[in-house]
Amino acid sequence: MDRRTPITAGRRYTWLPALALAAVAVAGCSSSGGGSTSASAPPSSVGTAAAPATGTGTAPGTPNSPVATTPAAPPSATPTPTAATTPTGTTKRPADACTLLTSPQVVAAVGTAGPFRGTHPDKVDGKEVWGCTWGSPQSYVHIRETSPSVLGGLRTNPDYKLTPLPGVGEEAYLVERKDGFRPEVYFVSSGHLYSVEVVKDRSPDDGVNAPAEATAASALALVLSKLV
């Protein structure tokens, strides 16, 4: 907060007759240090409005004045970052993606008995990929962070259809191949792009389960977008 010393109007004096001024000058010379200290006191540098007059004649800013004895306000506590205050480009996600879902959640998504334990994806170009896969090669749930350019490529690819998913992250789409195979959800959260895929039963005829997989992936993306 910008603190500025209040501007105080200066005292106004009227011209006195020359004879009266001479009398005051003589009286001043005959006194030894009897002038008013409050009139000659320098302006307060506290940076707040002058304290109201108390009738004691104490100048503002002296040790006995209200300005000097009023304790300073304690500094406000630093707010704890929340989802609402997290700056764009940062993330609140856990370091281990496999902590995001439990085995019962995966069982409900794929419709196959568990338990399902998460495994991390392989490195890409020698770099660790943030993500996790729960399940088996035939039935699984998968989430991973991917390059932001992927979504732009899907938008312009005539082989895919993108359906917006309101309320999922900052931006989200159900991405389906026009042949009906392998639907995925792509969503943006805290400036990162993620893909979510649910496979109920990977078989030669993948298109049979595609509608149910699309529904399950959309539901899980809504949950996961609140956690990353």
C-alpha positions in Angstrom: 0.0 0.0 0.0 1.4 3.4 -1.0 1.9 5.5 2.2 2.2 9.2 1.8 2.5 11.8 4.5 -0.8 13.7 4.5 -0.5 17.3 3.3 -1.3 19.6 6.2 -2.4 23.2 5.5 0.1 25.7 6.7 -0.7 28.3 9.3 -1.9 31.6 8.0 -0.7 34.9 9.5 -2.2 38.4 9.2 -0.1 41.4 8.9 0.3 43.2 12.2 1.0 46.8 12.6 4.6 47.7 12.6 4.5 48.9 16.1 3.1 45.5 17.3 5.7 43.6 15.4 8.4 45.7 17.1 7.0 44.9 20.5 7.0 41.2 19.8 10.6 41.3 18.6 11.7 43.1 21.8 9.8 40.5 23.9 11.5 37.7 22.0 14.9 39.1 22.6 14.3 39.5 26.3 13.2 35.9 26.8 15.8 33.0 27.1 14.6 30.0 25.1 10.9 30.4 26.1 9.5 29.9 22.6 6.9 27.2 21.9 8.5 23.8 21.1 5.4 22.5 19.4 5.5 25.4 16.9 9.1 24.7 16.0 8.9 20.9 16.0 9.6 19.3 12.6 6.8 17.6 10.8 6.2 13.9 11.7 7.9 11.4 9.3 5.8 8.4 10.5 3.8 8.6 7.3 0.3 8.6 9.0 -2.1 11.3 9.8 -1.2 13.5 12.7 -2.7 12.4 16.0 -5.7 14.4 17.4 -4.9 17.0 19.9 -5.1 15.7 23.5 -4.7 19.0 25.3 -1.2 18.1 26.7 0.7 20.1 24.1 2.9 17.1 23.2 4.1 17.4 19.6 3.2 14.5 17.2 5.9 12.0 16.8 7.4 12.4 20.3 7.7 9.3 22.6 4.5 10.1 24.5 2.3 10.8 21.4 -0.3 8.3 20.2 1.5 8.0 16.9 4.6 6.7 18.5 3.0 4.4 21.1 0.5 2.7 18.8 1.9 -0.8 17.9 2.4 -1.5 14.3 0.0 -3.9 12.6 1.4 -7.4 12.3 2.4 -8.5 8.8 -0.3 -10.5 7.0 0.3 -14.3 6.7 1.5 -15.5 3.3 -1.4 -17.2 1.6 -1.1 -20.9 1.0 -1.3 -21.7 -2.7 -4.5 -23.4 -3.8 -6.0 -24.6 -7.0 -7.5 -21.2 -7.5 -4.2 -19.4 -7.0 -1.9 -21.7 -8.8 -0.3 -19.7 -11.7 -0.7 -20.9 -15.2 2.2 -23.1 -16.3 2.8 -24.7 -12.9 1.2 -27.9 -11.7 -0.3 -29.3 -8.5 0.1 -32.9 -9.6 1.9 -35.6 -7.6 5.3 -36.7 -8.6 4.1 -40.3 -9.0 1.2 -40.5 -11.5 0.4 -44.0 -10.2 -1.0 -42.5 -7.0 -3.8 -40.9 -8.8 -6.2 -43.9 -9.1 -7.1 -46.8 -6.9 -7.6 -50.3 -8.0 -11.4 -50.1 -7.4 -11.6 -47.0 -9.7 -9.8 -48.9 -12.4 -12.0 -52.0 -12.0 -15.1 -49.8 -12.4 -13.7 -48.2 -15.6 -12.6 -51.3 -17.4 -15.3 -53.7 -16.1 -12.7 -56.4 -15.3 -11.8 -57.9 -11.9 -8.6 -56.5 -10.3 -6.5 -55.8 -8.4 -4.8 -53.4 -10.8 -1.4 -51.9 -9.9 0.1 -49.0 -11.7 3.3 -49.2 -13.9 5.2 -46.3 -15.4 5.6 -45.8 -19.1 8.9 -46.3 -20.8 11.2 -43.4 -21.4 10.9 -41.4 -24.6 14.2 -40.1 -26.2 15.9 -41.0 -22.9 13.6 -38.9 -20.8 11.1 -40.0 -18.1 7.5 -39.7 -19.1 5.0 -38.5 -16.4 2.2 -41.1 -16.5 0.9 -44.4 -15.4 -0.9 -47.5 -16.8 -3.1 -49.7 -14.6 -4.2 -53.1 -15.8 -3.1 -55.7 -18.2 -2.3 -55.6 -22.0 -6.0 -56.5 -22.7 -7.8 -54.2 -20.2 -6.2 -51.0 -18.8 -6.5 -47.3 -17.9 -3.7 -45.1 -19.1 -2.8 -41.4 -18.4 0.3 -39.6 -19.6 1.5 -36.0 -20.2 2.1 -35.4 -23.9 3.4 -32.6 -26.1 1.1 -29.6 -26.5 1.6 -29.8 -30.3 -0.3 -33.2 -30.3 -3.7 -31.5 -29.9 -3.1 -29.1 -32.7 -2.2 -32.0 -35.0 -5.3 -33.9 -34.1 -7.5 -30.9 -34.9 -6.2 -30.7 -38.4 -6.2 -34.5 -39.1 -9.2 -35.5 -41.1 -9.1 -39.1 -39.7 -10.2 -37.9 -36.2 -13.2 -36.3 -34.8 -12.9 -34.0 -31.7 -15.8 -33.4 -29.3 -15.4 -30.7 -26.6 -15.9 -31.8 -23.0 -17.0 -28.8 -21.0 -15.9 -28.7 -17.3 -12.9 -30.9 -17.8 -9.7 -29.0 -17.0 -9.1 -25.8 -18.9 -9.8 -27.4 -22.2 -10.7 -31.0 -23.1 -11.8 -33.1 -26.1 -12.9 -36.6 -26.7 -10.8 -37.7 -29.7 -12.2 -40.6 -31.8 -11.0 -42.1 -35.0 -13.6 -42.0 -37.7 -13.4 -45.8 -37.9 -14.5 -45.9 -34.2 -11.4 -47.4 -32.8 -9.4 -46.4 -29.7 -11.1 -43.3 -28.3 -9.0 -41.0 -26.1 -9.6 -37.9 -24.0 -7.1 -35.0 -24.2 -7.3 -32.3 -21.6 -5.3 -29.3 -20.5 -4.7 -28.6 -16.8 -2.3 -26.0 -15.3 -0.8 -25.5 -18.8 0.0 -29.2 -19.4 -1.7 -31.5 -22.0 -2.7 -35.0 -20.9 -4.2 -38.0 -22.6 -6.5 -40.5 -20.9 -7.3 -43.9 -22.5 -9.6 -46.7 -21.2 -9.5 -50.1 -22.9 -12.1 -52.6 -21.7 -11.0 -55.5 -23.9 -8.3 -55.1 -26.5 -9.2 -57.6 -29.3 -9.2 -57.6 -33.1 -12.6 -56.1 -33.1 -11.8 -53.0 -31.0 -14.7 -51.0 -32.3 -17.2 -53.0 -30.2 -16.2 -51.5 -26.9 -15.4 -48.0 -28.3 -18.6 -46.3 -27.0 -18.2 -47.7 -23.5 -14.5 -46.8 -23.5 -15.2 -43.2 -24.6 -17.7 -42.8 -21.7 -15.3 -44.3 -19.2 -12.4 -42.1 -20.4 -14.5 -39.0 -20.2 -15.5 -39.7 -16.7 -12.0 -40.5 -15.5 -10.6 -37.3 -17.2 -13.0 -35.2 -15.2 -11.6 -36.8 -12.0 -8.0 -36.6 -13.0 -8.2 -33.0 -14.3 -8.9 -32.0 -10.7 -5.7 -33.8 -9.4 -3.0 -32.6 -11.9 
